[in-house]
Amino acid sequence: MHEILDIKGKMIDPKIFEKEVEKMPEILRKVVVLMSRRFHFAMEGSIKMVAHLEEATRAIDALSTNLIQKSCAK
């Protein structure tokens, strides 16, 4: 999760990036802008996925701890 957040922290705002590529030929500019947007959406999706995985891991850890405690109590 930290690696993904580090990458996100280093990213520039897509609107600033789009202004930087204004001087490119139109077709190239469209490709670059779409790639940038896709990358940003992928980063957001990755952050959400990692958060869900961390939640699932905590739930599994709690369940396994509970099962171990019950088996030791018998």
C-alpha positions in Angstrom: 0.0 0.0 0.0 2.8 2.4 0.8 4.4 1.9 -2.6 1.2 2.8 -4.3 0.7 5.9 -2.2 4.3 6.9 -2.9 3.6 6.7 -6.6 0.4 8.6 -6.2 2.2 11.3 -4.3 4.7 11.8 -7.1 2.0 12.1 -9.8 1.1 15.5 -11.1 -2.4 16.8 -11.5 -3.8 15.5 -14.8 -5.1 19.0 -15.7 -1.6 20.5 -15.3 -0.3 17.6 -17.4 -2.9 18.3 -20.2 -1.8 21.9 -20.3 1.9 20.8 -20.7 1.0 18.7 -23.8 -1.1 21.4 -25.6 1.7 22.0 -28.1 1.8 18.4 -29.3 0.0 17.4 -32.5 -3.6 16.7 -31.8 -3.6 12.9 -32.3 -0.5 12.5 -30.1 -2.0 14.8 -27.5 -5.2 12.8 -27.3 -3.3 9.6 -26.9 -1.1 11.0 -24.1 -4.0 12.5 -22.3 -6.0 9.3 -22.5 -3.0 7.3 -21.2 -2.6 9.7 -18.3 -6.3 9.5 -17.4 -6.2 5.7 -17.6 -3.1 5.6 -15.3 -4.8 7.8 -12.8 -7.9 5.6 -12.8 -5.7 2.5 -12.4 -4.0 4.1 -9.4 -7.3 4.8 -7.8 -8.5 1.3 -8.4 -5.3 -0.1 -7.0 -5.6 1.9 -3.9 -9.2 0.7 -3.3 -8.2 -2.9 -4.0 -5.3 -2.8 -1.6 -7.6 -1.3 1.1 -10.1 -4.2 0.5 -7.3 -6.7 0.7 -6.1 -5.3 4.0 -9.6 -5.4 5.4 -9.9 -9.1 4.3 -6.5 -9.9 5.8 -7.6 -8.4 9.2 -10.8 -10.4 9.2 -9.0 -13.6 8.3 -6.4 -13.0 11.0 -9.1 -12.3 13.6 -11.0 -15.5 12.6 -7.9 -17.7 12.7 -6.9 -16.3 16.1 -10.4 -17.0 17.4 -10.3 -20.6 16.0 -6.8 -21.2 17.6 -8.0 -19.9 20.9 -11.0 -22.1 20.8 -9.0 -25.2 19.9 -6.5 -24.5 22.7 -9.3 -24.1 25.2 -10.6 -27.6 24.6 
